[in-house]
Amino acid sequence: MEDLKKSNAIASCDIRETDKRFVAHTYNRFSPVIVKGSGSLAYDAEGNEYIDMGSGIGVNAFGYSDPEWAAAVANQASLLQHTSNLYYTEPCAKLAKLLCERTGMSKVFFGNSGAEANECAFKIARKYASDKYGSSRNVIVTLKNSFHGRTLSSLAATGQDHYHELFTPLTPGFDYIDANTAESLDELKKKLAGGNVCALMIECIQGEGGVLPIDKDWALKAQELVHANDALLIVDEVQTGNGRTGKLYAYMNFGLEPDVVTTAKGLGGGLPIGAALIAEKAAGVLGFGDHGSTFGGNPVCCAGALSIMSRIDNELLGEVRRKGELLRSMLLGRPGVKSVSGMGLMVGIETERPAGEVVKDCLNAGLLCLTAKNRVRLLPALNIPDELLVKAAEIIVSYAARPQSAQ
């Protein structure tokens, strides 16, 4: 047994060294080499077990190696793994139909990621305005502290200066306002009156910005201003969508009626897929040749997404809300926990110790967590068992409460 552990440790070291040598250094990886998982448990090459409270940054909606999802993916892969968008495929058509039926939207464009979904939304907004008012109506207003992706345009849409610093000049045509204040509503009104704004883009919960929900009344008033000026409301649901907040999409918690909804992450359950859901108002904006994606609507990815979306029903969403409340009850008022934010199973924990330190200690204790600004961020699988939630909360609290001087 000791020889096996030693061999596995050597293999892990080899993998890390190979990665460092050949993979671009864009990720500050943690040490474990994850080799397999089951449900909400992950295992590294040395056989260590981890409770996963990140689910691949909100991607593994039903955890690792979900049997139903795996069967759907394997079955489709054995039939047809890809064909170009010159032809029809059943999984793509079925998934688009399901998404429209569940949301009241009219059309769907499929891409491969959240950034691609957002790029599609930008094009819809600008073409909608250009078709009706001319090409000068092209500015998309977003919120400060937002995050919308890492392509140049989605980076330009991101309202955080530090993401911009190394990549200027960014794509022009984006402007930013604060959220949740009367002053920012006045600012939005003035920008709309200027005649060059084609859309407002928001996140209902700013995930990368610190798991901070937007104010409902502010969002509804902003929507009223946008629609009164015939601009589009775009809601970025890349992280908040697909059951994460206890509703199918987070905007449903706020009473919003968006014109375009972008989503990805949990949609595919572990495979790369993004989607822009388009309401009737803008459903006819994109015509033949206006947009495309080689892998968009890939049959295997769509089969996986169908397996996920068909199981995110009212019963599961109720469980997400209940589990979210259970998790909050385990955290609020505990030593070292200053505040808890978020909605459903999208949770941000402000700790007395720096969030990065807490996450590293949790990792060593067999718990995988994330950070978002100054908070520990949790995005567990939607079906995570209660006992793992409770255990995870206790581990987090134990390190949140430890004095900084104690190492």
VEXTILUM-137380 format. One record per residue (C-alpha): residue number from 1; x, y, z. Coordinates in pm, whole numbers. Each point is the difference from the previous one (the first is absolute). Example, Ala and Ser with C-alpha at 12.3 -4.5 7.8 and 13.67 -1.06 7.14 Angstrom:
2
NODE  pos  X  Y  Z
NODE  1  1230  -450  780
NODE  2  137  344  -66
END
This chain:
407
NODE  pos  X  Y  Z
NODE  1  0  0  0
NODE  2  283  242  88
NODE  3  169  -81  -330
NODE  4  -323  77  -186
NODE  5  -39  333  178
NODE  6  360  87  -81
NODE  7  -52  -95  -365
NODE  8  -315  212  -20
NODE  9  179  295  158
NODE  10  276  -26  -260
NODE  11  -259  -19  -278
NODE  12  -173  312  137
NODE  13  330  183  9
NODE  14  63  -96  -363
NODE  15  -341  130  -103
NODE  16  55  331  176
NODE  17  343  43  -159
NODE  18  -134  -90  -346
NODE  19  -283  249  43
NODE  20  238  275  108
NODE  21  225  -67  -296
NODE  22  -260  -22  -276
NODE  23  -319  178  112
NODE  24  -17  380  -17
NODE  25  46  147  345
NODE  26  -346  158  24
NODE  27  -115  -195  306
NODE  28  134  0  354
NODE  29  -89  -361  65
NODE  30  -35  -167  338
NODE  31  217  -307  61
NODE  32  -243  -296  -33
NODE  33  -15  -194  -327
NODE  34  -370  -86  -19
NODE  35  -49  -335  -172
NODE  36  -361  -97  68
NODE  37  -316  93  183
NODE  38  -341  -124  103
NODE  39  -284  231  88
NODE  40  140  278  220
NODE  41  319  -187  83
NODE  42  326  34  -194
NODE  43  315  -211  27
NODE  44  358  84  -80
NODE  45  273  -227  -135
NODE  46  112  -92  352
NODE  47  -350  -110  92
NODE  48  -85  299  220
NODE  49  -370  83  17
NODE  50  -144  352  -27
NODE  51  -346  144  47
NODE  52  -44  218  -307
NODE  53  -179  328  75
NODE  54  100  157  -330
NODE  55  -132  -253  -257
NODE  56  254  114  -258
NODE  57  -104  365  55
NODE  58  -369  -78  -22
NODE  59  26  -240  -294
NODE  60  -66  -350  139
NODE  61  -367  59  71
NODE  62  -58  -354  126
NODE  63  353  -62  120
NODE  64  263  -232  -140
NODE  65  -80  -293  -229
NODE  66  -376  30  39
NODE  67  -124  -334  -141
NODE  68  -298  136  -195
NODE  69  205  282  -152
NODE  70  289  -234  -83
NODE  71  -236  -245  -172
NODE  72  -159  275  -209
NODE  73  340  130  -107
NODE  74  141  -344  -77
NODE  75  -307  -102  -198
NODE  76  12  312  -214
NODE  77  376  -31  -52
NODE  78  -52  -352  -131
NODE  79  -253  128  -255
NODE  80  128  338  -116
NODE  81  266  208  173
NODE  82  -11  298  -237
NODE  83  -133  130  -325
NODE  84  11  354  -127
NODE  85  -284  249  35
NODE  86  -75  -56  -366
NODE  87  -218  -287  121
NODE  88  -270  -57  261
NODE  89  57  -212  309
NODE  90  -255  -122  252
NODE  91  180  92  326
NODE  92  50  360  -111
NODE  93  -364  43  -102
NODE  94  -132  -168  314
NODE  95  218  207  232
NODE  96  -100  326  -167
NODE  97  -367  -96  31
NODE  98  39  -91  368
NODE  99  178  325  85
NODE  100  -262  208  -179
NODE  101  -287  -186  167
NODE  102  155  40  345
NODE  103  72  372  -38
NODE  104  -254  139  -244
NODE  105  280  102  -235
NODE  106  -38  -37  -375
NODE  107  339  -96  -142
NODE  108  334  -141  117
NODE  109  349  37  -141
NODE  110  250  -261  118
NODE  111  372  58  45
NODE  112  269  -157  216
NODE  113  35  225  305
NODE  114  -140  286  200
NODE  115  229  246  -174
NODE  116  -132  -116  -339
NODE  117  -358  31  121
NODE  118  74  356  108
NODE  119  166  81  -332
NODE  120  -318  -115  -170
NODE  121  -206  226  227
NODE  122  217  301  -91
NODE  123  -58  -65  -369
NODE  124  -375  -38  49
NODE  125  -22  328  192
NODE  126  203  196  -252
NODE  127  -177  -142  -304
NODE  128  -344  54  158
NODE  129  83  367  53
NODE  130  176  42  -334
NODE  131  -291  -146  -194
NODE  132  -243  246  165
NODE  133  207  307  82
NODE  134  330  -13  -186
NODE  135  349  -116  84
NODE  136  77  286  243
NODE  137  -226  -161  263
NODE  138  260  -253  110
NODE  139  97  51  366
NODE  140  -64  -280  248
NODE  141  -20  113  362
NODE  142  115  -249  265
NODE  143  47  16  375
NODE  144  314  81  191
NODE  145  138  -307  179
NODE  146  -149  -228  -267
NODE  147  172  -286  -180
NODE  148  -104  -116  -348
NODE  149  290  -200  -141
NODE  150  356  10  -132
NODE  151  -32  63  -372
NODE  152  86  361  -89
NODE  153  -365  103  -31
NODE  154  -126  -185  306
NODE  155  301  137  186
NODE  156  -97  349  -112
NODE  157  -349  -68  134
NODE  158  148  -98  336
NODE  159  -23  293  241
NODE  160  327  -62  187
NODE  161  305  205  -99
NODE  162  259  -255  113
NODE  163  -120  -246  -266
NODE  164  56  267  -267
NODE  165  348  121  86
NODE  166  214  -233  -210
NODE  167  -223  -32  -305
NODE  168  -76  347  -130
NODE  169  -126  118  -237
NODE  170  -318  -188  81
NODE  171  -300  -26  -229
NODE  172  -172  341  4
NODE  173  -369  56  65
NODE  174  -34  -88  369
NODE  175  -82  230  290
NODE  176  -47  -66  372
NODE  177  -224  110  285
NODE  178  -30  -93  365
NODE  179  -285  -221  114
NODE  180  -254  44  276
NODE  181  -1  380  38
NODE  182  -244  272  -102
NODE  183  293  190  -149
NODE  184  86  -288  -231
NODE  185  -359  -17  -122
NODE  186  21  369  -85
NODE  187  328  -66  -178
NODE  188  -157  -285  -198
NODE  189  -292  224  -95
NODE  190  239  265  -133
NODE  191  201  -252  -197
NODE  192  -315  -139  -158
NODE  193  -121  349  -84
NODE  194  326  61  -185
NODE  195  -125  -227  -276
NODE  196  304  -225  -39
NODE  197  -80  -279  252
NODE  198  -128  -326  -145
NODE  199  -4  -219  315
NODE  200  52  -36  372
NODE  201  173  -318  114
NODE  202  -21  -118  361
NODE  203  72  -296  223
NODE  204  -270  -64  260
NODE  205  279  -116  231
NODE  206  352  122  -71
NODE  207  183  -329  41
NODE  208  362  89  -73
NODE  209  -69  339  157
NODE  210  -53  -155  344
NODE  211  -332  -193  -18
NODE  212  -198  323  37
NODE  213  -371  0  -94
NODE  214  -137  301  -179
NODE  215  -281  196  167
NODE  216  -336  -117  -137
NODE  217  -167  342  -3
NODE  218  301  153  -172
NODE  219  0  -271  -265
NODE  220  -370  43  -72
NODE  221  36  377  -33
NODE  222  300  -42  -226
NODE  223  -198  -242  -216
NODE  224  -283  252  -26
NODE  225  240  270  -121
NODE  226  162  -234  -251
NODE  227  -323  -122  -152
NODE  228  -150  350  -10
NODE  229  291  95  -226
NODE  230  -28  -313  -218
NODE  231  339  -127  108
NODE  232  55  -365  90
NODE  233  44  -146  348
NODE  234  266  -273  1
NODE  235  32  -220  309
NODE  236  324  -193  38
NODE  237  -93  -334  160
NODE  238  326  -178  -74
NODE  239  62  -74  369
NODE  240  -345  61  149
NODE  241  -203  -206  -246
NODE  242  -123  -356  -30
NODE  243  -140  -37  351
NODE  244  291  153  192
NODE  245  -208  258  192
NODE  246  -307  -213  64
NODE  247  -179  117  -315
NODE  248  76  -126  -347
NODE  249  162  338  -72
NODE  250  84  266  254
NODE  251  -198  275  -176
NODE  252  -315  -194  93
NODE  253  69  90  365
NODE  254  -10  368  -93
NODE  255  -310  25  -220
NODE  256  209  107  -300
NODE  257  -95  -50  -364
NODE  258  330  -3  -188
NODE  259  33  21  -375
NODE  260  309  -221  -8
NODE  261  120  -248  263
NODE  262  350  -145  -25
NODE  263  92  -324  172
NODE  264  266  -272  10
NODE  265  187  -176  287
NODE  266  -261  -230  161
NODE  267  -199  -31  -324
NODE  268  215  -282  -137
NODE  269  69  -176  330
NODE  270  372  -18  -82
NODE  271  16  44  -377
NODE  272  70  335  -172
NODE  273  -320  166  -112
NODE  274  -134  353  16
NODE  275  -329  146  -113
NODE  276  -162  334  -70
NODE  277  -375  -16  60
NODE  278  -182  264  -202
NODE  279  -344  146  75
NODE  280  -257  68  -271
NODE  281  96  368  -23
NODE  282  342  -88  -137
NODE  283  -67  -350  -133
NODE  284  31  100  -365
NODE  285  309  219  31
NODE  286  258  -258  -102
NODE  287  -47  -136  -349
NODE  288  187  -237  -227
NODE  289  374  67  20
NODE  290  -20  258  280
NODE  291  156  -230  259
NODE  292  131  -353  35
NODE  293  200  -251  203
NODE  294  166  -315  -135
NODE  295  -63  -199  318
NODE  296  -316  184  108
NODE  297  -286  -244  53
NODE  298  237  -297  3
NODE  299  -219  -313  38
NODE  300  199  -151  288
NODE  301  2  325  198
NODE  302  -371  51  -68
NODE  303  -78  -357  109
NODE  304  181  67  328
NODE  305  -187  328  44
NODE  306  -333  -169  -70
NODE  307  72  -249  277
NODE  308  75  286  240
NODE  309  -282  237  -95
NODE  310  -268  -268  -6
NODE  311  74  -75  368
NODE  312  8  359  128
NODE  313  -367  -6  95
NODE  314  -199  173  273
NODE  315  83  -269  251
NODE  316  373  35  -54
NODE  317  -21  381  4
NODE  318  -182  -18  333
NODE  319  280  -219  132
NODE  320  260  251  -122
NODE  321  -175  274  195
NODE  322  -28  -220  310
NODE  323  362  -106  -14
NODE  324  104  360  -48
NODE  325  -183  95  319
NODE  326  152  -296  183
NODE  327  347  112  -104
NODE  328  -65  358  109
NODE  329  -134  -116  336
NODE  330  327  -187  55
NODE  331  205  311  -78
NODE  332  -181  309  125
NODE  333  98  118  345
NODE  334  292  -240  27
NODE  335  339  121  123
NODE  336  211  133  -285
NODE  337  -293  41  -239
NODE  338  -66  369  -58
NODE  339  -277  -30  -259
NODE  340  -159  -240  -247
NODE  341  -126  103  -345
NODE  342  -153  -165  -304
NODE  343  -311  -200  -78
NODE  344  -81  -371  -13
NODE  345  319  -201  -37
NODE  346  204  302  -108
NODE  347  153  120  324
NODE  348  267  253  94
NODE  349  152  0  349
NODE  350  185  302  134
NODE  351  248  -137  254
NODE  352  221  170  256
NODE  353  303  -172  -148
NODE  354  86  69  -365
NODE  355  -214  -218  -223
NODE  356  302  -142  -181
NODE  357  147  -126  326
NODE  358  -327  -161  100
NODE  359  -30  -177  -335
NODE  360  355  -137  24
NODE  361  -61  -137  350
NODE  362  -330  -152  -113
NODE  363  181  -173  -286
NODE  364  242  -159  244
NODE  365  -301  -117  204
NODE  366  -162  -166  -303
NODE  367  -234  278  -114
NODE  368  8  174  -339
NODE  369  -121  362  6
NODE  370  36  310  -216
NODE  371  59  369  59
NODE  372  -170  311  -137
NODE  373  161  329  98
NODE  374  17  -7  382
NODE  375  -239  -292  42
NODE  376  12  -376  7
NODE  377  -231  -103  -284
NODE  378  -206  -319  -3
NODE  379  -166  -148  -309
NODE  380  -72  -363  94
NODE  381  -185  -250  -213
NODE  382  -374  62  1
NODE  383  -63  -345  148
NODE  384  273  2  266
NODE  385  -108  -205  305
NODE  386  -85  190  319
NODE  387  264  -181  200
NODE  388  276  123  -231
NODE  389  -132  356  18
NODE  390  5  -14  379
NODE  391  350  -147  8
NODE  392  126  259  -248
NODE  393  -148  288  201
NODE  394  167  -124  319
NODE  395  339  -21  -171
NODE  396  -34  353  -139
NODE  397  -105  141  338
NODE  398  290  -171  174
NODE  399  249  188  -220
NODE  400  -195  324  -30
NODE  401  19  34  379
NODE  402  370  -77  35
NODE  403  206  308  88
NODE  404  230  118  -279
NODE  405  301  -54  224
NODE  406  -79  -371  33
NODE  407  145  -187  -293
END
